[in-house]
C-alpha cells in the first residue's frame, strides 16, 4: 500500500549504543536524515554526541523516561518527527522452567511494553502532521520459537502480533508499520545474552547447568552453528532505510538466510517436523 512520504526527514532510533541501532543511525544520517539516536548509559550517549549525533537518553522500561525523551525530541525538531525505529531490546537465555517471573517480565517490559508505549506516544504526532512511519525490529524467532530462548521468542511473537494489529488499525491514517526480521547478525547480542544468563540464571539448580556454561562460552567466543550465516548490522540498516523511504514499504523484511528458512518453515512445515528439527538441535547443544 502506498503511504505518504516523510516531509520532515527526522527519525528516533532506539538502542544505538552499538550494533543495529548504531549502524542504522550512521546510514540514515549519511542519507540526509536528522537522526535522534537513544541509549541508556552515559558513556554510550557521550560517544554518540562525540560522533555528532543529537543523542537522547532513553530507557524504554521507564514511562517517565519515554515521556521525557519524546518531549525533548519534539522540542528540538519543531514539534515534528518523521519516524521511529524501535530497535532497543535484549535476549535472556534459558529453559523456560529456569526463568523467574521477574526475568520473564523484564523481557516483556523492554521488548514489548516499553516499545509500544513509545510508539503510542508518537502516533498522535504522526496523525496530526499527516505522515509517519513505525519500524519495529523483530526477529526470525518471532516466527519460529527457539528452545532455550523461549521467553525472548515469546516477546518477539507478541511484537509481531501487535504490529500486525496496529498496522490495520492505522490503515485509515497516513502511518505505516513495518517489521524487520533479522536472523544472526554480527553484533554484541550473542555475548550480551551470555552475560544475562550468567548473571540471572541459577545454573547450579538446573538440570542444564553444565550445558549452560558451555553454551554461554560458545555464545561469547564463537562456535555457534549460526555463526557462518551472520551478516553485518548494515544489512539490517539497509532494510530499515527502505521501510522509511519507499513509497510502498513492505510489511516484513527478512535479513539473512536463516530468517528466510525460518519464515518458510513456520509457514509450510508441519509442527511435528519442526519439533524433530528442534529436538535434534537441543540434543546437540544441551544433551
GUPATI-25711 format. One line per field, with one value per atom (N, C-alpha, C): atom name; x, y, z. Coordinates in nm, 3 decimals. Atoms other than C-alpha are relative to their C-alpha. Example, Ala and Ser with C-alpha at 12.3 -4.5 7.8 and 13.67 -1.06 7.14 Angstrom:
! residues 2
atome <- [N;CA;C;N;CA;C]
X <- [0.089;1.230;0.090;-0.082;1.367;-0.077]
Y <- [-0.119;-0.450;0.120;-0.119;-0.106;0.109]
Z <- [0.000;0.780;0.000;-0.006;0.714;0.073]
This chain:
! residues 287
atome <- [N;CA;C;N;CA;C;N;CA;C;N;CA;C;N;CA;C;N;CA;C;N;CA;C;N;CA;C;N;CA;C;N;CA;C;N;CA;C;N;CA;C;N;CA;C;N;CA;C;N;CA;C;N;CA;C;N;CA;C;N;CA;C;N;CA;C;N;CA;C;N;CA;C;N;CA;C;N;CA;C;N;CA;C;N;CA;C;N;CA;C;N;CA;C;N;CA;C;N;CA;C;N;CA;C;N;CA;C;N;CA;C;N;CA;C;N;CA;C;N;CA;C;N;CA;C;N;CA;C;N;CA;C;N;CA;C;N;CA;C;N;CA;C;N;CA;C;N;CA;C;N;CA;C;N;CA;C;N;CA;C;N;CA;C;N;CA;C;N;CA;C;N;CA;C;N;CA;C;N;CA;C;N;CA;C;N;CA;C;N;CA;C;N;CA;C;N;CA;C;N;CA;C;N;CA;C;N;CA;C;N;CA;C;N;CA;C;N;CA;C;N;CA;C;N;CA;C;N;CA;C;N;CA;C;N;CA;C;N;CA;C;N;CA;C;N;CA;C;N;CA;C;N;CA;C;N;CA;C;N;CA;C;N;CA;C;N;CA;C;N;CA;C;N;CA;C;N;CA;C;N;CA;C;N;CA;C;N;CA;C;N;CA;C;N;CA;C;N;CA;C;N;CA;C;N;CA;C;N;CA;C;N;CA;C;N;CA;C;N;CA;C;N;CA;C;N;CA;C;N;CA;C;N;CA;C;N;CA;C;N;CA;C;N;CA;C;N;CA;C;N;CA;C;N;CA;C;N;CA;C;N;CA;C;N;CA;C;N;CA;C;N;CA;C;N;CA;C;N;CA;C;N;CA;C;N;CA;C;N;CA;C;N;CA;C;N;CA;C;N;CA;C;N;CA;C;N;CA;C;N;CA;C;N;CA;C;N;CA;C;N;CA;C;N;CA;C;N;CA;C;N;CA;C;N;CA;C;N;CA;C;N;CA;C;N;CA;C;N;CA;C;N;CA;C;N;CA;C;N;CA;C;N;CA;C;N;CA;C;N;CA;C;N;CA;C;N;CA;C;N;CA;C;N;CA;C;N;CA;C;N;CA;C;N;CA;C;N;CA;C;N;CA;C;N;CA;C;N;CA;C;N;CA;C;N;CA;C;N;CA;C;N;CA;C;N;CA;C;N;CA;C;N;CA;C;N;CA;C;N;CA;C;N;CA;C;N;CA;C;N;CA;C;N;CA;C;N;CA;C;N;CA;C;N;CA;C;N;CA;C;N;CA;C;N;CA;C;N;CA;C;N;CA;C;N;CA;C;N;CA;C;N;CA;C;N;CA;C;N;CA;C;N;CA;C;N;CA;C;N;CA;C;N;CA;C;N;CA;C;N;CA;C;N;CA;C;N;CA;C;N;CA;C;N;CA;C;N;CA;C;N;CA;C;N;CA;C;N;CA;C;N;CA;C;N;CA;C;N;CA;C;N;CA;C;N;CA;C;N;CA;C;N;CA;C;N;CA;C;N;CA;C;N;CA;C;N;CA;C;N;CA;C;N;CA;C;N;CA;C;N;CA;C;N;CA;C;N;CA;C;N;CA;C;N;CA;C;N;CA;C;N;CA;C;N;CA;C;N;CA;C;N;CA;C;N;CA;C;N;CA;C;N;CA;C;N;CA;C;N;CA;C;N;CA;C;N;CA;C;N;CA;C;N;CA;C;N;CA;C;N;CA;C;N;CA;C;N;CA;C;N;CA;C;N;CA;C;N;CA;C;N;CA;C;N;CA;C;N;CA;C;N;CA;C;N;CA;C;N;CA;C;N;CA;C;N;CA;C;N;CA;C;N;CA;C;N;CA;C;N;CA;C;N;CA;C;N;CA;C;N;CA;C;N;CA;C;N;CA;C;N;CA;C;N;CA;C;N;CA;C;N;CA;C;N;CA;C;N;CA;C;N;CA;C;N;CA;C;N;CA;C;N;CA;C;N;CA;C;N;CA;C;N;CA;C;N;CA;C;N;CA;C;N;CA;C;N;CA;C;N;CA;C;N;CA;C;N;CA;C;N;CA;C;N;CA;C;N;CA;C;N;CA;C;N;CA;C;N;CA;C;N;CA;C;N;CA;C;N;CA;C;N;CA;C;N;CA;C;N;CA;C;N;CA;C;N;CA;C;N;CA;C;N;CA;C;N;CA;C;N;CA;C;N;CA;C;N;CA;C;N;CA;C;N;CA;C;N;CA;C;N;CA;C]
X <- [0.084;0.000;0.088;-0.077;0.131;-0.032;0.017;0.185;0.070;-0.063;0.278;0.149;-0.143;0.645;0.016;-0.028;0.807;0.052;-0.040;0.823;0.114;-0.105;1.035;0.086;-0.082;1.318;0.078;-0.057;1.379;-0.048;0.034;1.382;0.061;-0.046;1.411;0.035;-0.046;1.616;0.041;-0.032;1.626;0.110;-0.102;1.908;0.120;-0.106;2.200;0.140;-0.134;2.492;0.097;-0.084;2.622;-0.092;0.077;2.513;-0.096;0.099;2.199;-0.039;0.040;2.099;0.103;-0.106;2.433;0.019;-0.015;2.464;-0.115;0.116;2.113;0.014;-0.020;2.189;0.102;-0.104;2.504;-0.050;0.047;2.337;-0.103;0.105;2.034;0.057;-0.062;2.246;0.070;-0.071;2.457;-0.097;0.103;2.131;-0.079;0.064;2.029;-0.107;0.098;1.810;0.059;-0.039;1.821;-0.033;0.015;1.875;0.012;-0.005;1.795;0.024;-0.027;1.971;-0.013;0.015;1.900;0.090;-0.074;2.094;-0.031;0.023;2.078;0.125;-0.123;2.440;0.063;-0.062;2.617;0.117;-0.115;2.928;-0.044;0.051;2.725;-0.057;0.053;2.547;0.113;-0.115;2.880;0.064;-0.060;3.016;-0.083;0.088;2.714;0.011;-0.012;2.744;0.134;-0.131;3.114;0.003;0.011;3.018;-0.090;0.079;2.797;-0.150;0.144;2.455;-0.069;0.086;2.170;-0.052;0.034;2.170;-0.098;0.107;1.876;0.009;0.004;1.878;-0.139;0.128;1.606;0.014;0.017;1.520;-0.144;0.137;1.216;-0.076;0.069;1.141;-0.060;0.049;1.054;-0.095;0.098;0.737;0.046;-0.049;0.892;0.110;-0.107;1.200;-0.055;0.062;0.982;-0.061;0.065;0.779;0.103;-0.104;1.092;0.072;-0.071;1.267;-0.083;0.087;0.969;-0.013;0.012;0.925;0.125;-0.125;1.290;0.016;-0.013;1.291;-0.091;0.095;0.981;0.042;-0.044;1.119;0.117;-0.117;1.442;-0.029;0.028;1.267;-0.130;0.115;0.987;-0.134;0.127;0.719;-0.033;0.025;0.755;0.102;-0.091;0.910;-0.050;0.041;0.910;-0.024;0.008;0.956;0.063;-0.065;1.053;0.046;-0.053;1.274;0.018;-0.002;1.210;0.098;-0.106;1.538;0.043;-0.047;1.609;-0.063;0.050;1.577;0.115;-0.105;1.764;-0.055;0.038;1.762;0.047;-0.033;1.752;-0.007;0.001;1.857;-0.046;0.034;1.749;-0.126;0.123;1.495;-0.110;0.109;1.155;-0.017;0.016;1.143;0.102;-0.105;1.459;-0.012;0.012;1.338;-0.098;0.089;1.193;-0.105;0.104;0.882;0.060;-0.063;1.098;0.078;-0.078;1.326;-0.091;0.096;1.026;-0.062;0.062;0.868;0.095;-0.097;1.188;0.006;-0.001;1.188;-0.116;0.118;0.837;-0.004;-0.003;0.888;0.079;-0.086;1.168;-0.044;0.021;1.086;-0.142;0.140;0.709;-0.064;0.079;0.552;0.064;-0.066;0.811;0.003;0.001;0.845;-0.134;0.132;0.472;-0.046;0.034;0.433;0.065;-0.066;0.689;-0.074;0.073;0.508;-0.133;0.131;0.169;0.010;-0.021;0.309;0.021;-0.031;0.420;-0.112;0.107;0.109;-0.079;0.073;-0.085;0.081;-0.087;0.214;-0.003;0.003;0.224;-0.135;0.134;-0.152;-0.023;0.022;-0.158;0.078;-0.081;0.126;-0.027;0.041;-0.012;0.097;-0.093;0.275;0.076;-0.079;0.479;0.022;-0.031;0.647;0.053;-0.038;0.692;0.072;-0.077;0.963;0.037;-0.025;0.976;0.100;-0.102;1.283;-0.042;0.041;1.158;0.116;-0.103;1.349;-0.061;0.048;1.325;-0.066;0.060;1.244;-0.136;0.138;0.926;-0.094;0.080;0.808;0.016;-0.032;0.972;0.066;-0.049;1.018;0.127;-0.129;1.371;0.012;-0.019;1.420;0.119;-0.100;1.627;0.015;0.020;1.537;-0.151;0.145;1.165;-0.070;0.068;1.071;0.038;-0.037;1.270;-0.084;0.085;1.088;-0.142;0.136;0.758;-0.017;0.010;0.832;-0.001;-0.001;0.904;-0.128;0.132;0.589;-0.102;0.093;0.400;0.016;-0.025;0.565;-0.055;0.056;0.467;-0.152;0.146;0.103;-0.044;0.035;0.091;0.020;-0.027;0.249;-0.104;0.103;0.004;-0.133;0.126;-0.291;0.005;-0.006;-0.172;0.012;-0.009;-0.086;-0.140;0.137;-0.453;-0.077;0.067;-0.576;0.036;-0.046;-0.370;-0.018;0.011;-0.467;-0.079;0.074;-0.703;0.078;-0.087;-0.421;0.123;-0.119;-0.109;0.124;-0.107;0.108;0.022;-0.031;0.286;0.067;-0.066;0.405;0.070;-0.080;0.685;0.075;-0.077;0.859;0.129;-0.128;1.226;0.029;-0.022;1.305;0.142;-0.137;1.682;0.020;-0.055;1.849;0.128;-0.124;2.205;0.074;-0.068;2.380;0.126;-0.125;2.736;-0.011;0.014;2.656;0.040;-0.028;2.704;-0.116;0.118;2.364;0.034;-0.029;2.505;0.080;-0.079;2.768;-0.081;0.087;2.513;-0.097;0.086;2.282;0.074;-0.081;2.562;0.012;-0.012;2.608;-0.128;0.129;2.237;-0.019;0.018;2.233;0.089;-0.093;2.541;-0.041;0.039;2.404;-0.129;0.135;2.042;-0.047;0.043;2.019;0.068;-0.056;2.066;0.044;-0.045;2.274;0.026;-0.027;2.359;-0.122;0.123;1.994;-0.067;0.063;1.919;0.060;-0.051;1.948;0.089;-0.081;2.108;0.124;-0.106;2.371;0.130;-0.128;2.687;-0.014;0.023;2.536;-0.011;0.007;2.454;0.139;-0.133;2.815;0.072;-0.059;2.933;-0.068;0.081;2.652;0.041;-0.037;2.746;0.140;-0.136;3.111;0.001;0.007;3.025;-0.064;0.065;2.792;0.098;-0.092;3.068;0.121;-0.127;3.364;-0.013;0.018;3.211;-0.021;0.024;3.133;-0.146;0.142;2.756;-0.023;0.026;2.612;-0.038;0.048;2.455;0.106;-0.103;2.782;0.037;-0.039;2.852;-0.093;0.099;2.539;-0.008;0.012;2.599;0.034;-0.024;2.576;0.029;-0.027;2.695;-0.130;0.123;2.440;-0.046;0.040;2.445;-0.102;0.099;2.243;-0.141;0.130;1.959;-0.031;0.021;2.007;-0.051;0.043;1.962;-0.150;0.143;1.619;-0.082;0.067;1.523;-0.013;0.005;1.611;-0.108;0.105;1.388;-0.138;0.130;1.099;-0.035;0.023;1.142;-0.016;-0.006;1.196;-0.088;0.076;0.998;-0.144;0.142;0.655;-0.091;0.076;0.541;0.083;-0.080;0.716;-0.062;0.048;0.691;-0.053;0.049;0.504;0.111;-0.109;0.800;0.124;-0.129;1.168;0.082;-0.081;1.380;0.147;-0.144;1.757;0.074;-0.084;1.999;-0.077;0.057;1.941;-0.084;0.083;1.820;-0.136;0.129;1.547;-0.097;0.086;1.414;-0.040;0.031;1.440;-0.101;0.092;1.265;-0.140;0.133;0.980;-0.067;0.054;0.938;-0.048;0.036;0.937;-0.126;0.117;0.686;-0.128;0.120;0.451;-0.039;0.031;0.479;0.027;-0.033;0.626;-0.096;0.082;0.407;0.073;-0.060;0.463;0.087;-0.079;0.587;0.137;-0.130;0.862;0.089;-0.078;0.971;0.050;-0.041;0.975;0.120;-0.110;1.201;0.130;-0.120;1.442;0.052;-0.040;1.443;0.056;-0.051;1.491;0.144;-0.136;1.799;0.095;-0.079;1.925;0.028;-0.014;1.866;0.094;-0.087;2.033;0.146;-0.137;2.339;0.058;-0.050;2.366;-0.010;0.026;2.225;-0.013;0.026;2.200;0.096]
Y <- [-0.119;0.000;0.125;-0.122;0.343;0.089;-0.088;0.577;0.132;-0.131;0.946;-0.003;-0.013;1.034;0.086;-0.074;1.183;0.138;-0.137;1.559;0.047;-0.036;1.607;-0.124;0.122;1.357;-0.008;0.015;1.302;-0.132;0.133;0.974;-0.021;0.042;0.849;-0.148;0.139;0.528;-0.044;0.044;0.337;-0.106;0.104;0.117;0.019;-0.033;0.286;-0.004;0.007;0.207;-0.075;0.078;-0.041;-0.075;0.094;-0.296;0.062;-0.041;-0.250;0.146;-0.137;0.075;0.101;-0.093;0.244;0.001;0.007;0.119;0.072;-0.067;0.246;0.151;-0.144;0.588;0.055;-0.045;0.616;0.002;0.009;0.502;0.108;-0.099;0.728;0.142;-0.134;1.031;0.026;-0.017;0.972;0.018;-0.016;0.962;0.128;-0.130;1.306;0.012;-0.005;1.220;0.072;-0.046;1.404;-0.113;0.120;1.116;0.037;-0.010;1.117;-0.141;0.134;0.802;0.001;0.007;0.684;-0.107;0.098;0.496;0.026;-0.017;0.446;0.048;-0.026;0.461;0.133;-0.131;0.795;-0.012;0.017;0.660;-0.018;0.020;0.549;0.130;-0.129;0.885;0.095;-0.085;1.065;-0.039;0.046;0.850;0.044;-0.043;0.930;0.151;-0.146;1.302;0.039;-0.027;1.297;-0.032;0.033;1.140;0.097;-0.104;1.442;-0.023;0.027;1.295;0.081;-0.059;1.457;-0.115;0.119;1.171;0.033;-0.017;1.126;-0.115;0.104;0.941;-0.063;0.069;0.677;-0.140;0.135;0.372;-0.039;0.032;0.213;-0.076;0.064;0.026;0.101;-0.106;0.361;0.092;-0.091;0.553;0.145;-0.136;0.871;0.032;-0.020;0.828;0.014;-0.010;0.773;0.138;-0.131;1.090;0.111;-0.103;1.296;0.000;0.010;1.166;0.055;-0.049;1.234;0.152;-0.145;1.582;0.072;-0.064;1.662;-0.005;0.012;1.530;0.100;-0.092;1.729;0.145;-0.137;2.042;0.039;-0.028;2.014;-0.003;0.019;1.939;0.069;-0.080;2.193;-0.069;0.068;1.963;-0.112;0.105;1.709;-0.112;0.114;1.368;-0.087;0.077;1.165;-0.147;0.145;0.814;-0.042;0.062;0.587;-0.140;0.135;0.277;-0.061;0.064;0.053;-0.117;0.100;-0.134;-0.050;0.038;-0.141;-0.132;0.128;-0.487;-0.085;0.091;-0.773;-0.141;0.140;-1.152;-0.065;0.074;-1.362;-0.148;0.142;-1.724;-0.084;0.093;-2.027;-0.077;0.078;-2.306;0.075;-0.076;-2.160;-0.038;0.044;-2.370;0.062;-0.058;-2.195;0.151;-0.145;-1.836;0.042;-0.054;-1.643;0.090;-0.091;-1.434;0.137;-0.130;-1.121;-0.001;0.008;-1.240;0.001;-0.001;-1.308;0.138;-0.133;-0.974;0.101;-0.095;-0.784;-0.005;0.013;-0.925;0.075;-0.064;-0.803;0.150;-0.143;-0.467;0.076;-0.068;-0.379;-0.029;0.041;-0.576;0.023;-0.015;-0.522;0.125;-0.106;-0.287;0.138;-0.129;-0.009;0.044;-0.029;-0.029;0.054;-0.041;0.001;0.130;-0.127;0.282;0.116;-0.104;0.485;0.023;-0.012;0.412;0.071;-0.060;0.503;0.148;-0.142;0.831;0.082;-0.072;0.922;-0.006;0.012;0.810;0.130;-0.126;1.134;0.106;-0.094;1.335;-0.031;0.040;1.136;0.033;-0.024;1.166;0.149;-0.145;1.541;0.060;-0.059;1.617;-0.060;0.058;1.383;-0.100;0.104;1.133;-0.055;0.063;0.894;-0.147;0.142;0.556;-0.063;0.078;0.293;-0.124;0.119;0.029;-0.074;0.082;-0.249;-0.110;0.102;-0.472;-0.126;0.129;-0.826;-0.097;0.103;-1.148;-0.120;0.127;-1.479;-0.081;0.077;-1.621;0.058;-0.046;-1.411;-0.075;0.084;-1.652;-0.148;0.139;-1.975;-0.003;-0.004;-2.028;-0.082;0.065;-2.119;-0.052;0.054;-2.356;0.065;-0.065;-2.207;0.149;-0.145;-1.863;0.024;0.004;-1.924;0.129;-0.123;-1.609;0.116;-0.099;-1.391;-0.021;0.029;-1.566;0.047;-0.040;-1.504;0.151;-0.146;-1.132;0.045;-0.035;-1.121;-0.047;0.040;-1.324;0.107;-0.105;-1.062;0.126;-0.118;-0.781;-0.018;0.027;-0.947;0.018;-0.011;-0.973;0.144;-0.140;-0.616;0.082;-0.074;-0.484;-0.028;0.035;-0.675;0.068;-0.062;-0.545;0.152;-0.146;-0.185;0.048;-0.039;-0.177;0.016;-0.009;-0.242;0.112;-0.106;-0.010;0.139;-0.129;0.272;0.013;0.000;0.190;0.120;-0.119;0.490;0.128;-0.113;0.717;-0.007;-0.002;0.823;-0.052;0.056;0.597;-0.145;0.139;0.275;-0.070;0.083;-0.009;-0.114;0.107;-0.240;-0.077;0.089;-0.534;-0.039;0.052;-0.622;-0.128;0.130;-0.988;-0.051;0.048;-1.043;-0.142;0.122;-1.376;0.037;-0.030;-1.393;0.118;-0.121;-1.056;0.018;-0.019;-0.964;0.122;-0.104;-0.759;-0.057;0.045;-0.783;-0.080;0.066;-0.952;-0.136;0.135;-1.303;0.001;-0.008;-1.210;0.061;-0.058;-0.996;-0.104;0.111;-1.300;-0.085;0.080;-1.496;0.070;-0.075;-1.220;-0.001;0.005;-1.213;-0.135;0.134;-1.588;-0.026;0.020;-1.593;0.079;-0.086;-1.312;-0.045;0.016;-1.419;-0.145;0.139;-1.797;-0.071;0.084;-2.030;-0.131;0.116;-2.274;-0.120;0.110;-2.480;-0.083;0.070;-2.573;-0.061;0.045;-2.653;-0.130;0.122;-2.991;0.030;-0.041;-2.795;0.078;-0.085;-2.635;-0.005;0.011;-2.771;0.037;-0.036;-2.731;0.150;-0.145;-2.369;0.062;-0.060;-2.296;-0.014;0.018;-2.444;0.090;-0.082;-2.264;0.147;-0.140;-1.925;0.026;-0.016;-1.980;0.010;-0.005;-2.051;0.129;-0.125;-1.751;0.117;-0.111;-1.527;-0.009;0.017;-1.674;-0.058;0.060;-1.814;-0.150;0.143;-2.170;-0.036;0.027;-2.133;-0.042;0.051;-2.315;0.112;-0.108;-1.995;0.103;-0.102;-1.801;0.012;-0.002;-1.896;0.087;-0.076;-1.708;0.147;-0.136;-1.384;0.105;-0.115;-1.058;0.121;-0.121;-0.714;0.076;-0.074;-0.481;0.093;-0.086;-0.264;-0.068;0.072;-0.538;0.025;-0.033;-0.468;0.148;-0.144;-0.091;0.031;-0.022;-0.112;-0.027;0.030;-0.275;0.106;-0.106;-0.016;0.125;-0.118;0.261;-0.015;0.021;0.106;0.020;-0.014;0.088;0.146;-0.142;0.459;0.083;-0.086;0.588;-0.046;0.051;0.364;0.052;-0.038;0.487;-0.117;0.120;0.129;-0.089;0.082;-0.004;-0.137;0.137;-0.378;-0.019;0.036;-0.533;-0.066;0.072;-0.759;0.001;0.008;-0.751;-0.108;0.106;-1.063;0.027;-0.022;-1.048;-0.127;0.121;-1.348;-0.123;0.125;-1.697;-0.069;0.064;-1.840;0.068;-0.068;-1.573;-0.048;0.050;-1.687;-0.146;0.141;-2.054;-0.012;0.004;-1.989;0.041;-0.045;-1.799;-0.107;0.108;-2.079;-0.116;0.112;-2.347;0.029;-0.036;-2.161;-0.003;-0.008;-2.123;-0.133;0.116;-2.456;-0.136;0.130;-2.730;-0.038;0.045;-2.940;0.020;-0.024;-2.871;-0.118;0.117;-3.228;-0.001;-0.006;-3.181;0.103;-0.105;-2.857;-0.049;0.054;-3.031;-0.094;0.094;-3.306;0.073;-0.080;-3.048;0.067;-0.068;-2.861;-0.098;0.101;-3.178;-0.037;0.029;-3.261;0.113;-0.118;-2.908;0.001;-0.002;-2.935;-0.110;0.111;-3.276;0.030;-0.033;-3.149;0.103;-0.111;-2.837;-0.024;0.013;-2.945;-0.144;0.138;-3.324;-0.052]
Z <- [0.000;0.000;0.000;0.007;-0.091;0.119;-0.115;0.203;-0.028;0.025;0.221;0.030;-0.029;0.203;0.125;-0.123;0.509;-0.037;0.033;0.474;0.089;-0.095;0.784;0.022;-0.002;0.741;0.133;-0.134;1.110;0.058;-0.050;1.299;0.138;-0.132;1.655;-0.009;0.007;1.670;0.139;-0.136;1.999;-0.002;-0.015;2.125;-0.090;0.095;1.947;0.058;-0.058;2.174;-0.091;0.092;1.914;-0.095;0.082;1.656;-0.098;0.099;1.451;0.018;-0.025;1.617;-0.046;0.039;1.567;-0.152;0.146;1.207;-0.070;0.059;1.133;0.012;-0.019;1.281;-0.100;0.093;1.071;-0.144;0.138;0.748;-0.031;0.025;0.784;-0.002;0.001;0.870;-0.132;0.128;0.558;-0.115;0.104;0.359;0.016;-0.013;0.481;0.108;-0.108;0.780;0.122;-0.132;1.109;0.097;-0.083;1.348;0.148;-0.146;1.719;0.055;-0.054;1.849;0.151;-0.145;2.202;0.058;-0.078;2.466;0.147;-0.144;2.842;0.072;-0.075;2.958;-0.041;0.025;2.990;-0.097;0.090;2.816;-0.145;0.135;2.515;-0.057;0.044;2.498;-0.037;0.030;2.512;-0.132;0.126;2.229;-0.119;0.109;2.013;-0.023;0.015;2.082;-0.058;0.057;2.005;-0.149;0.143;1.671;-0.075;0.065;1.603;0.001;-0.005;1.685;0.109;-0.103;1.876;0.086;-0.078;2.125;0.112;-0.099;2.361;0.101;-0.103;2.692;0.003;-0.001;2.692;0.056;-0.053;2.899;-0.027;0.039;2.737;0.107;-0.112;3.060;0.095;-0.088;3.220;-0.075;0.061;3.131;0.009;-0.017;3.269;-0.101;0.096;3.050;-0.141;0.133;2.742;-0.020;0.012;2.808;-0.014;0.005;2.868;-0.134;0.127;2.556;-0.116;0.108;2.328;0.008;-0.017;2.472;-0.050;0.043;2.409;-0.151;0.146;2.052;-0.071;0.065;1.960;0.021;-0.027;2.126;-0.090;0.082;1.926;-0.149;0.142;1.597;-0.044;0.041;1.580;0.017;-0.027;1.720;-0.096;0.099;1.439;0.011;0.011;1.385;-0.114;0.116;1.067;0.026;-0.015;1.202;0.133;-0.114;1.488;-0.040;0.020;1.466;0.138;-0.132;1.767;-0.002;0.006;1.796;0.138;-0.133;2.172;0.045;-0.049;2.323;0.049;-0.045;2.484;0.008;-0.006;2.500;0.128;-0.121;2.814;-0.032;0.032;2.750;0.118;-0.107;2.948;-0.030;0.009;2.958;0.075;-0.061;3.043;0.146;-0.139;3.361;0.094;-0.083;3.482;0.016;-0.005;3.436;0.109;-0.102;3.726;-0.064;0.050;3.690;-0.032;0.023;3.718;-0.131;0.123;3.437;-0.123;0.111;3.213;-0.019;0.007;3.298;-0.062;0.053;3.220;-0.152;0.146;2.865;-0.063;0.058;2.801;0.027;-0.029;2.969;-0.106;0.097;2.727;-0.143;0.139;2.412;-0.051;0.041;2.412;0.060;-0.063;2.667;-0.019;0.016;2.658;-0.145;0.144;2.281;-0.043;0.045;2.237;0.064;-0.063;2.488;-0.074;0.079;2.295;-0.131;0.126;1.969;0.019;-0.024;2.112;0.034;-0.031;2.241;-0.127;0.123;1.889;-0.104;0.100;1.696;-0.016;0.019;1.769;-0.073;0.071;1.644;-0.149;0.140;1.319;-0.064;0.055;1.273;-0.025;0.012;1.329;-0.116;0.105;1.088;-0.138;0.127;0.820;-0.060;0.046;0.790;0.120;-0.104;0.996;-0.030;0.023;0.982;0.128;-0.117;1.251;-0.051;0.038;1.208;0.127;-0.118;1.466;-0.032;0.023;1.492;0.076;-0.056;1.548;-0.016;0.016;1.476;-0.069;0.053;1.296;0.111;-0.109;1.642;0.041;-0.014;1.631;-0.092;0.089;1.362;0.035;-0.030;1.484;0.138;-0.137;1.859;0.015;-0.018;1.964;0.143;-0.135;2.260;0.069;-0.084;2.542;-0.029;0.016;2.410;-0.008;0.015;2.461;0.040;-0.042;2.652;-0.091;0.101;2.415;-0.126;0.116;2.130;0.024;-0.032;2.307;-0.011;0.010;2.330;-0.146;0.142;1.956;-0.069;0.051;1.877;0.035;-0.043;2.078;-0.084;0.083;1.884;-0.140;0.132;1.557;0.000;-0.008;1.667;0.016;-0.023;1.794;-0.127;0.124;1.474;-0.106;0.097;1.256;0.033;-0.040;1.456;-0.019;0.008;1.474;-0.144;0.140;1.105;-0.060;0.051;1.026;0.069;-0.074;1.300;-0.053;0.051;1.146;-0.150;0.146;0.788;-0.054;0.043;0.773;0.027;-0.027;0.887;-0.091;0.088;0.690;0.073;-0.083;0.906;-0.043;0.035;0.807;0.117;-0.101;1.028;-0.072;0.062;0.913;0.106;-0.087;1.078;-0.071;0.049;1.032;0.076;-0.063;1.099;-0.031;0.023;1.123;0.052;-0.056;1.168;0.073;-0.071;1.309;-0.063;0.043;1.288;0.087;-0.073;1.389;0.092;-0.100;1.699;0.135;-0.135;2.074;0.060;-0.054;2.110;0.060;-0.046;2.145;0.131;-0.123;2.405;0.113;-0.104;2.589;0.056;-0.046;2.603;0.102;-0.092;2.767;0.134;-0.124;3.021;0.081;-0.069;3.103;0.067;-0.054;3.152;0.121;-0.110;3.373;0.123;-0.112;3.586;0.066;-0.053;3.627;0.012;-0.009;3.582;0.117;-0.106;3.877;-0.064;0.076;3.677;0.090;-0.090;3.984;0.031;-0.032;4.039;-0.123;0.124;3.674;-0.050;0.062;3.503;-0.119;0.115;3.220;0.041;-0.052;3.443;-0.077;0.069;3.279;-0.149;0.140;2.931;-0.017;0.004;3.007;-0.007;-0.005;3.088;-0.134;0.133;2.758;-0.104;0.092;2.575;0.008;-0.017;2.722;-0.054;0.050;2.637;-0.153;0.147;2.273;-0.047;0.036;2.260;0.007;-0.020;2.386;-0.093;0.070;2.197;-0.140;0.131;1.877;0.012;-0.001;1.781;-0.009;0.019;1.739;-0.144;0.134;1.439;-0.097;0.087;1.307;-0.034;0.023;1.311;-0.147;0.142;0.949;-0.085;0.078;0.839;0.041;-0.052;1.029;-0.107;0.086;0.835;0.087;-0.078;0.944;0.028;-0.033;1.109;-0.111;0.112;0.798;-0.091;0.081;0.624;0.052;-0.060;0.866;-0.022;0.018;0.844;-0.141;0.139;0.466;-0.015;0.007;0.509;0.076;-0.075;0.771;-0.086;0.087;0.529;-0.107;0.100;0.264;0.060;-0.066;0.511;0.027;-0.027;0.583;-0.126;0.119;0.230;-0.115;0.114;-0.005;0.003;0.003;-0.122;0.031;-0.033;-0.068;0.094;-0.092;0.242;0.018;-0.019;0.296;0.142;-0.134;0.585;0.079;-0.065;0.665;-0.088;0.066;0.576;0.069;-0.055;0.625;-0.030;0.016;0.675;0.043;-0.013;0.647;-0.047;0.048;0.510;0.108;-0.102;0.846;0.018;-0.012;0.854;-0.107;0.109;0.516;0.025;-0.028;0.614;0.114;-0.114;0.946;-0.039;0.044;0.783;-0.086;0.083;0.527;0.087;-0.086;0.797;0.080;-0.081;1.014;-0.082;0.086;0.718;-0.061;0.082;0.541;0.065;-0.058;0.762;0.112;-0.113;0.996;0.132;-0.131;1.365;0.044;-0.038;1.415;-0.064;0.068;1.158;0.067;-0.066;1.322;0.136;-0.130;1.661;-0.014;0.018;1.529;-0.031;0.030;1.387;0.127;-0.123;1.718;0.103;-0.095;1.924;-0.035;0.041;1.719;0.036;-0.035;1.774;0.151;-0.146;2.151;0.047;-0.040;2.182;-0.029;0.037;2.003;0.094;-0.078;2.215;0.151;-0.144;2.554;0.048;-0.040;2.553;0.107]
